[in-house]
């Protein structure tokens, strides 16, 4: 989109996870959403609407960070600190290794030094995040950005459990007798926005599509097929994930999603620290 002519974008609508949503807004790649054309936005959780605003995109879906594990370890992890216990399998774990933010989210939500994930936004508190990540890192057998590699390594017994994302994790566990998935009640995750792209000559159609994506029936089918969380309050979740995703404002308070307007100034330092942790 950046390299395309301003009046001839490659897409009319773009899906953007948090970092790319922030980047797209910073570089004026998205049009403002005319909310009168997206009435289904009224049904979206206020927490998700308030997180990054809805001026340039609507929050649609996402996944939470959790643990996928082999059933033969003989016990069921329930929270992130279980990965630092001396129970079977915790000495051979997998972790997201392609980017710092989601592993550091996990580290931050296990700390009590600041509310939520404020440790990530305050340079004076970064060391606590790094120290906790190093604790996890001591047990990491596999750093990777590929869930196919995570799933294969679990089934081959190379690792016994791994941090990953609830959509893919639940899908894998639902199709396997050897794997299970847990989403800790206190965790973090990511959120996608769908955004009308600068220069589109189909703006009204793009906004109609955004409204369609927020329809409760569409979102319920989306959740059923992909095991992701969706943003509309009236969504019906399949049994597998019904107790994993927030269904009230108070439950959403336990879920932390990164604010890239606060992270951007620290991104280089956090990325460098993550690479160092992976290498040691």
C-alpha positions as a printed Julia matrix, in Angstrom:
280×3 Matrix{Float64}:
   0.0     0.0    0.0
   2.89    2.36   0.74
   4.42    1.92  -2.69
   1.15    2.08  -4.64
  -0.11    5.36  -6.11
  -2.2     7.25  -3.58
  -5.23    7.06  -5.87
  -4.78    3.43  -6.93
  -4.33    1.16  -3.88
  -3.97   -2.62  -4.3
  -6.87   -3.23  -1.89
 -10.06   -1.49  -0.85
  -9.9    -2.92   2.69
  -6.89   -4.06   4.69
  -6.74   -6.27   7.79
  -4.19   -4.91  10.25
  -2.93   -6.37  13.51
  -1.88   -3.84  16.14
   1.57   -2.89  14.87
   0.44   -2.59  11.26
  -2.66   -0.66  12.3
  -0.44    1.83  14.14
   1.99    1.97  11.21
  -0.79    2.44   8.67
  -2.33    5.24  10.68
   1.07    6.9   11.13
   1.64    6.85   7.38
  -1.9     7.94   6.43
  -2.69    4.7    4.61
  -6.26    4.4    5.93
  -9.39    6.45   5.4
 -11.61    7.53   8.26
 -14.53    5.18   8.9
 -17.89    6.9    8.51
 -19.56    5.19  11.45
 -23.07    5.92  10.21
 -22.31    3.39   7.46
 -21.21    0.74   9.97
 -24.16    0.39  12.4
 -22.96   -3.02  13.64
 -20.1    -1.19  15.32
 -22.59   -0.37  18.09
 -22.52   -4.03  19.11
 -18.75   -4.22  19.59
 -17.35   -4.43  23.12
 -16.45   -0.96  24.39
 -13.1    -2.3   25.61
 -12.11   -3.23  22.06
 -13.45   -0.01  20.56
 -11.64    2.11  23.12
  -8.34    0.26  22.85
  -7.21    1.91  19.62
 -10.28    3.86  18.65
 -12.41    3.27  15.56
 -11.57    6.33  13.51
  -9.57    4.42  10.87
 -10.74    0.85  11.29
 -13.1    -1.45  13.15
 -11.97   -4.16  15.61
 -13.06   -7.53  14.29
 -11.23  -10.51  15.75
  -8.09  -11.82  17.38
  -6.46  -14.55  19.4
  -5.23  -14.86  22.96
  -1.91  -16.28  24.03
  -2.06  -19.68  25.66
  -0.38  -23.05  26.03
  -0.6   -26.06  23.74
   0.74  -29.23  25.32
   1.11  -32.98  24.96
  -1.49  -34.96  26.88
   1.08  -37.51  27.97
   2.91  -35.05  30.24
   0.45  -36.23  32.86
  -0.82  -32.87  34.12
  -2.71  -29.85  32.81
  -1.07  -26.41  32.86
  -3.48  -23.6   33.72
  -1.38  -20.43  33.91
   1.87  -18.99  32.6
   3.83  -19.59  35.78
   3.22  -23.32  35.35
   5.87  -23.17  32.61
   8.4   -22.19  35.28
   7.51  -25.05  37.61
   9.54  -28.24  37.94
   6.71  -30.38  36.58
   7.22  -32.82  33.73
   7.69  -31.22  30.33
   8.52  -27.7   31.5
  12.18  -28.17  30.59
  11.31  -28.57  26.89
   9.0   -25.83  25.75
   8.4   -23.82  22.59
   7.89  -20.08  22.24
   7.07  -17.51  19.59
  10.46  -16.45  18.28
   9.83  -14.22  15.29
   8.97  -11.01  17.12
   9.43   -9.64  20.62
   5.99   -8.28  21.43
   3.96  -11.41  22.14
   6.57  -13.22  24.26
   7.13   -9.99  26.18
   3.36   -9.66  26.64
   3.4   -13.06  28.33
   6.32  -12.03  30.53
   4.64   -8.75  31.48
   1.28  -10.23  32.49
   3.05  -12.57  34.93
   4.58   -9.63  36.8
   2.99   -7.59  39.57
   5.25   -4.56  39.27
   2.7    -2.44  37.36
  -0.95   -2.73  36.26
  -1.63   -4.66  33.08
   1.38   -4.47  30.77
   2.62   -1.05  31.84
   6.08   -2.57  32.28
   6.43   -2.59  28.49
   5.79    1.15  28.21
   8.15    2.25  30.98
  11.87    1.91  30.31
  12.61    1.78  34.03
  10.58   -1.43  34.27
  11.91   -3.2   31.19
  14.5    -5.12  33.17
  11.79   -6.98  35.08
  10.27   -8.08  31.76
  13.68   -9.17  30.43
  14.45  -11.12  33.6
  11.13  -12.97  33.46
  11.61  -13.69  29.75
  15.05  -15.13  30.51
  13.41  -17.43  33.06
  11.1   -18.75  30.36
  13.99  -18.81  27.89
  16.03  -21.2   30.02
  13.44  -23.86  29.26
  12.89  -23.03  25.58
  13.91  -25.79  23.21
  12.35  -24.14  20.16
  11.98  -20.49  19.19
   9.96  -20.18  16.0
   7.41  -18.13  14.13
   5.89  -21.23  12.54
   2.99  -23.04  14.16
   3.54  -25.94  11.77
   6.95  -26.36  13.38
   5.46  -26.1   16.86
   2.8   -28.72  16.1
   5.28  -31.06  14.43
   7.75  -30.73  17.31
   5.03  -31.49  19.85
   3.9   -34.59  18.0
   7.5   -35.79  17.62
   8.25  -35.24  21.31
  10.92  -32.6   20.68
   8.97  -30.26  22.95
   6.21  -31.01  25.45
   4.38  -27.69  25.56
   4.48  -24.3   23.91
   3.21  -20.74  24.0
   1.06  -19.94  20.98
  -2.19  -18.31  19.84
  -5.66  -19.53  20.65
  -7.1   -19.73  17.14
  -4.45  -22.06  15.78
  -3.91  -23.82  19.1
  -7.56  -24.75  19.54
  -7.81  -25.87  15.93
  -4.83  -28.19  16.37
  -6.07  -29.6   19.67
  -9.57  -30.19  18.28
  -8.12  -32.42  15.57
  -5.7   -34.38  17.74
  -5.96  -37.01  20.45
  -2.46  -36.21  21.67
  -2.65  -32.43  22.16
  -4.64  -30.08  24.38
  -4.91  -26.33  24.7
  -5.44  -23.95  27.61
  -5.99  -20.19  27.61
  -4.93  -18.77  31.0
  -7.56  -16.52  32.59
  -4.93  -13.78  32.91
  -3.24  -13.4   29.56
  -2.65  -11.13  26.56
  -3.3   -11.32  22.85
  -3.67   -9.5   19.59
  -6.54   -7.69  17.9
  -7.16   -7.18  14.19
  -8.8    -4.13  12.64
 -10.31   -3.96   9.16
  -9.6    -0.61   7.55
 -10.7     1.21   4.39
  -7.58    1.96   2.36
  -6.57    5.43   1.25
  -7.39    6.12  -2.38
 -10.07    3.47  -2.84
 -12.89    4.47  -5.17
 -15.13    1.91  -3.43
 -15.3     3.57  -0.02
 -19.01    2.93   0.5
 -18.61   -0.71  -0.47
 -15.62   -1.01   1.86
 -17.66    0.32   4.76
 -20.5    -2.05   3.88
 -17.97   -4.89   4.06
 -16.79   -3.68   7.47
 -20.4    -3.7    8.66
 -20.81   -7.23   7.29
 -17.71   -8.39   9.18
 -19.23   -7.14  12.43
 -22.6    -8.84  11.94
 -23.22  -11.19  14.92
 -24.11  -14.14  12.68
 -21.02  -13.65  10.54
 -18.84  -13.3   13.62
 -20.36  -16.4   15.23
 -19.56  -18.44  12.12
 -16.07  -16.96  12.06
 -15.51  -17.99  15.69
 -16.9   -21.46  15.01
 -14.65  -22.07  12.01
 -11.46  -20.39  13.25
 -11.71  -20.67  17.06
 -10.76  -16.98  17.32
 -12.44  -14.42  19.53
 -14.64  -11.92  17.76
 -15.61   -8.43  18.77
 -19.42   -8.35  18.78
 -21.09   -8.78  22.16
 -23.79  -11.03  20.68
 -21.46  -13.7   19.29
 -22.14  -17.37  20.02
 -18.95  -19.36  20.57
 -18.54  -23.09  19.95
 -18.28  -25.27  23.05
 -14.52  -25.71  22.68
 -13.8   -22.03  23.28
 -16.94  -20.9   25.11
 -15.1   -20.66  28.44
 -11.88  -19.22  26.99
 -13.0   -15.86  25.64
 -14.4   -12.87  27.54
 -18.13  -12.33  27.27
 -18.46   -9.32  29.57
 -16.74   -6.0   30.17
 -15.29   -7.21  33.48
 -13.79  -10.32  31.86
 -12.11   -8.19  29.2
 -10.26   -6.36  31.98
  -8.16   -9.52  32.48
  -7.0    -9.44  28.85
  -4.14   -7.16  27.84
  -3.49   -6.07  24.27
  -0.46   -3.99  23.35
  -0.76   -0.26  22.73
   1.69    0.46  19.92
   1.41    4.22  20.32
   3.19    3.68  23.65
   5.47    0.88  22.45
   6.87    2.53  19.34
   9.56    4.56  21.09
  10.83    1.42  22.84
  10.58   -0.96  19.89
  14.26   -1.02  18.94
  15.46   -1.62  22.51
  12.85   -4.31  23.14
  13.64   -6.09  19.89
  17.37   -6.04  20.65
  16.81   -7.43  24.14
  14.61  -10.21  22.76
  17.26  -11.28  20.26
  19.81  -11.33  23.07
  17.57  -13.49  25.26
  17.0   -15.97  22.44
  20.73  -16.23  21.82
  21.71  -17.07  25.39
